[in-house]
Amino acid sequence: MLMENVQKVKIDNVELMNEARVAIVIVCMNNMKNLVPCLDSIAKYTKLEHEVWVNAYMFTEENLKIAQDKYPYVHWVINNEIAGFSENNNIILRQLKTEYVLILNDDTEFKEPVLDRLYEDIIQPSIDIVAPKMINGEGKILWCGLGKPSAISHLITTSGLGGLFHKNNKHEKQGLFKTYSMCGACFLIKRDVFEQLGWFDDYYFFCPEDIALSVTANEAGFNIWVDADIVLYHYQGRSSSRVYPAVLPALRKGAVRFYGNGSKAKENIISFAEILIAFAKTIILCFSNNCINRHAQWNTVKAMFSSKTPKEIFIYFYKQL
């Protein structure tokens, strides 16, 4: 169970390492099975001087003590108030002083010097943001660059039909190349660039904050790159599965706002499409034992025309878990 006593955000071990060029920022929701291999792999494969900041989000007292004892060099930010991915990252980002920032999911693992090699890329003048290729535990490519986002592409992906419409030729690229969108699971960015962009948008509780940031970066003239020769293992989905019935409707509501792009008519059309997709998936999942996903899809149906923000939607369904 998560800690029931809500505390104000507090920060432990905040003495900065002056020689560090990069701060690694990780948000972890009380998941030691993710965090331990992630932190261990960073220590094993990173020679570049760096700081590690972890937002220990909704940690139990037991897990927090274990984590702090095992990793005394980490700057721990303790947050037991409900907050989204953007908010939890921004709590740390707004106080950093390093020249570069690596945003990293807790469900990732280095098996090579990922940060050292990304740093070699970003010190080039033309590169403002750079990310590695990401694969899962079976070696399947999850992400290697992404084009300009669109509502149609989003709905196709949401429906699960993306493989029928999208070619995977972008995954065959090698070396360093430009892309339009970054992935929030891992990217290295110049801190002053991040600050100019206004950090992550707090409105998005969980996605598509990374795509929204990508659009802002492109419009501001900053360059996003991928180095396909650098590989990061991303065990996608392990972070949020326990609270998925609250996460999914909040995620979809954020997507409606982003892809609607300020048009109420567009938002209504996208909301209706999201409802149809989620309702169809709910019916299909009635014939399976995946009650968590079925619950998440049905909550999405109920949430799409709500006036609540993604965060308010998450809180509403989280209290029902």
C-alpha positions in Angstrom: 0.0 0.0 0.0 1.1 3.6 -0.6 1.7 5.9 2.3 -1.6 7.3 3.5 -0.2 10.3 5.4 0.2 13.1 2.9 3.4 15.1 3.5 4.7 18.3 1.9 7.5 17.8 -0.6 10.9 17.8 1.1 14.4 17.3 -0.1 17.2 15.3 1.5 20.9 15.3 0.6 20.8 18.4 -1.6 24.5 19.4 -1.5 25.5 19.7 -5.1 28.7 18.3 -6.7 30.3 21.3 -8.3 32.2 19.3 -10.9 29.1 17.5 -12.2 28.1 18.5 -15.8 24.9 16.4 -15.9 22.0 15.8 -13.5 20.1 12.6 -14.0 16.4 13.0 -13.0 14.3 10.0 -12.2 10.7 9.8 -10.9 9.9 6.5 -9.2 6.5 5.6 -7.7 7.5 3.4 -4.8 8.9 0.7 -7.1 12.2 -0.7 -5.9 12.1 -3.5 -8.5 12.5 -0.8 -11.1 14.7 1.6 -9.3 17.5 -0.7 -8.0 18.6 -2.1 -11.4 18.2 1.4 -12.9 20.5 3.0 -10.4 22.9 0.1 -10.3 23.3 0.2 -14.1 24.0 4.0 -14.1 26.8 3.5 -11.5 28.2 0.6 -13.4 28.4 2.1 -16.9 28.9 5.9 -16.2 32.3 7.5 -15.9 31.2 11.1 -16.6 30.8 13.1 -13.4 27.1 13.4 -12.7 24.4 14.0 -10.0 21.5 11.6 -9.5 18.2 13.0 -8.4 15.3 10.7 -7.6 11.7 11.9 -6.8 10.7 9.2 -4.3 7.0 9.5 -5.1 4.5 7.9 -2.7 7.2 5.8 -1.2 6.5 3.7 1.9 8.8 4.6 4.9 10.4 1.1 4.6 11.3 1.5 0.9 12.5 5.0 1.4 14.9 4.0 4.2 16.2 1.1 2.1 16.8 3.3 -0.9 18.5 6.1 1.1 20.8 3.6 2.9 21.7 1.8 -0.4 22.3 5.0 -2.4 23.5 7.7 -0.1 24.9 9.7 -3.0 21.5 10.3 -4.5 19.6 13.5 -3.9 16.2 12.3 -2.7 13.1 14.4 -3.3 10.3 13.0 -1.1 6.8 13.7 -2.4 3.7 12.1 -1.0 1.3 14.5 -2.6 -0.5 13.3 -5.8 1.4 14.7 -8.8 1.9 13.7 -12.4 5.1 12.9 -14.3 5.5 16.5 -15.4 5.0 18.0 -11.9 7.3 15.4 -10.2 10.1 16.2 -12.7 9.6 19.9 -12.5 10.0 19.9 -8.7 13.6 18.8 -9.3 14.3 20.6 -12.6 13.6 24.1 -11.4 16.4 23.9 -8.8 19.2 22.2 -10.9 22.4 24.1 -11.7 24.2 21.6 -14.0 24.8 22.3 -17.7 22.9 19.3 -18.9 19.9 17.2 -17.7 19.1 13.5 -18.4 15.5 12.7 -18.0 15.2 9.0 -17.3 12.4 6.6 -16.5 12.9 4.3 -13.6 12.0 1.2 -15.7 15.1 1.6 -17.8 18.6 0.0 -17.6 22.0 0.8 -19.0 23.9 -2.1 -20.6 26.5 0.3 -22.1 27.8 3.8 -21.3 24.5 5.5 -22.4 25.1 8.8 -20.6 28.8 9.1 -21.6 28.0 8.5 -25.2 25.0 10.9 -25.3 27.2 13.5 -23.7 29.7 13.1 -26.5 26.9 13.9 -28.9 25.3 16.9 -27.1 28.5 18.9 -26.7 28.4 19.4 -30.5 27.0 23.0 -31.1 24.2 21.9 -33.4 22.6 19.5 -30.9 20.2 20.8 -28.2 18.5 17.5 -27.3 19.6 13.9 -28.0 18.2 10.5 -27.1 19.2 6.9 -27.5 17.5 4.1 -29.4 15.2 2.2 -26.9 14.5 -1.5 -26.9 12.6 -3.8 -24.6 13.9 -6.9 -22.8 13.3 -9.1 -25.9 15.3 -6.8 -28.1 12.3 -5.3 -29.9 12.8 -1.7 -30.9 10.4 0.5 -28.9 11.5 3.9 -30.1 14.1 5.3 -32.5 12.9 8.8 -33.5 9.4 10.0 -34.2 7.8 12.3 -36.8 5.6 15.3 -36.3 2.5 14.3 -34.2 -1.0 14.3 -35.5 -4.4 13.4 -34.1 -5.0 10.7 -36.7 -1.7 9.0 -36.0 -2.4 9.1 -32.3 -5.9 7.5 -32.7 -4.4 4.8 -35.0 -1.8 4.0 -32.4 -4.4 4.1 -29.6 -6.6 1.6 -31.5 -3.7 -0.8 -31.7 -3.6 -0.7 -35.5 -0.4 1.2 -35.8 1.5 -1.7 -37.2 -0.8 -1.9 -40.2 -0.3 1.7 -41.2 3.2 2.7 -40.2 6.4 1.5 -41.8 9.3 0.7 -39.5 12.0 2.0 -41.8 12.9 4.7 -39.3 14.0 2.0 -37.0 16.5 0.8 -39.5 18.5 4.1 -39.3 21.9 4.1 -37.8 24.1 6.7 -36.3 23.1 10.2 -35.4 20.1 11.8 -37.2 17.5 14.5 -36.6 14.0 13.7 -35.4 10.9 15.8 -34.6 9.8 14.3 -31.3 11.6 13.1 -28.3 10.6 10.3 -25.9 10.1 11.1 -22.2 11.6 7.8 -21.1 15.1 9.1 -21.8 16.6 12.2 -23.4 19.6 14.5 -22.6 19.0 18.2 -22.9 20.9 21.4 -22.3 19.5 22.8 -19.1 19.2 26.4 -20.4 17.2 25.1 -23.3 14.9 23.2 -21.0 14.4 26.4 -18.9 13.7 28.5 -22.0 11.0 25.9 -23.0 9.4 26.3 -19.6 10.2 22.7 -18.4 7.4 20.1 -18.8 3.8 21.4 -19.0 2.2 20.6 -15.6 -1.2 20.2 -17.2 -0.2 16.7 -18.5 -0.5 14.3 -15.7 1.0 11.4 -17.7 1.6 11.9 -21.4 1.9 13.4 -23.9 4.2 15.9 -22.0 7.2 14.7 -24.0 5.5 15.3 -27.4 4.1 18.7 -26.2 7.7 19.6 -25.2 9.0 18.4 -28.6 6.5 20.7 -30.5 7.6 23.7 -28.3 11.2 22.9 -29.0 10.8 22.7 -32.7 8.8 25.9 -32.9 11.5 27.6 -30.9 14.2 26.4 -33.4 15.9 23.8 -31.2 17.3 20.6 -32.7 16.3 17.1 -31.5 18.5 14.2 -32.4 18.6 10.4 -32.0 21.8 8.4 -31.8 20.7 4.9 -33.0 24.1 3.5 -32.1 23.4 4.0 -28.4 21.0 1.5 -26.9 18.9 1.9 -23.7 16.8 -1.0 -22.4 13.3 0.2 -21.5 11.0 -2.2 -19.8 7.9 -0.3 -20.9 4.8 -0.4 -18.7 6.3 -1.6 -15.5 6.0 1.8 -13.8 2.3 2.4 -14.0 0.6 -1.0 -14.2 -0.6 -1.0 -10.6 -2.6 2.2 -11.0 -3.4 1.8 -14.7 -7.2 2.2 -14.2 -6.4 5.8 -13.0 -3.5 6.5 -15.3 -5.1 5.6 -18.7 -8.1 8.0 -18.5 -5.8 10.8 -17.4 -3.4 10.0 -20.2 -6.2 10.0 -22.8 -7.7 13.3 -21.5 -4.2 14.9 -21.8 -4.1 13.7 -25.4 -7.5 15.2 -26.2 -6.2 18.6 -25.0 -2.9 18.3 -26.9 -4.2 17.1 -30.2 -7.3 19.4 -30.0 -4.8 22.3 -30.2 -7.2 24.8 -28.6 -10.2 23.9 -30.8 -13.3 22.7 -28.8 -14.7 21.1 -32.0 -11.5 19.0 -32.5 -11.5 18.1 -28.8 -15.0 16.8 -29.1 -14.2 14.7 -32.2 -11.1 13.2 -30.6 -13.0 12.5 -27.3 -15.7 10.7 -29.2 -13.1 8.6 -31.1 -11.3 7.8 -27.8 -14.6 6.6 -26.4 -15.3 4.3 -29.3 -11.9 2.8 -29.1 -12.0 2.4 -25.4 -15.5 0.9 -25.5 -14.5 -1.6 -28.1 -11.5 -2.6 -26.1 -13.7 -3.0 -23.0 -16.0 -5.4 -24.8 -13.1 -7.4 -26.1 -11.5 -7.6 -22.7 -14.7 -9.0 -21.2 -13.5 -12.3 -22.7 -10.1 -12.2 -21.0 -8.8 -12.2 -17.4 -7.2 -8.8 -17.8 -9.5 -7.0 -15.4 -7.0 -4.1 -14.7 -6.9 -3.2 -18.4 -10.7 -3.7 -18.8 -11.2 -1.4 -15.8 -8.9 1.2 -17.3 -10.6 1.2 -20.7 -14.1 1.6 -19.1 -12.8 4.5 -16.9 -11.6 6.1 -20.1 -15.1 5.9 -21.6 -16.5 7.6 -18.6 -13.8 10.3 -18.4 -13.6 11.7 -22.0 -16.3 14.3 -21.8 -15.5 15.2 -18.2 -14.6 18.9 -17.5 -11.9 17.6 -15.1 -8.2 18.0 -15.8 -6.0 14.9 -16.3 -4.8 15.3 -12.7 -8.4 15.5 -11.3 -9.4 12.5 -13.4 -6.4 10.5 -12.0 -7.3 11.5 -8.4 -11.0 10.5 -8.9 -10.2 7.0 -10.2 -7.2 6.5 -7.9 -9.5 6.9 -4.9 -11.6 4.1 -6.2 -8.8 1.6 -6.5 
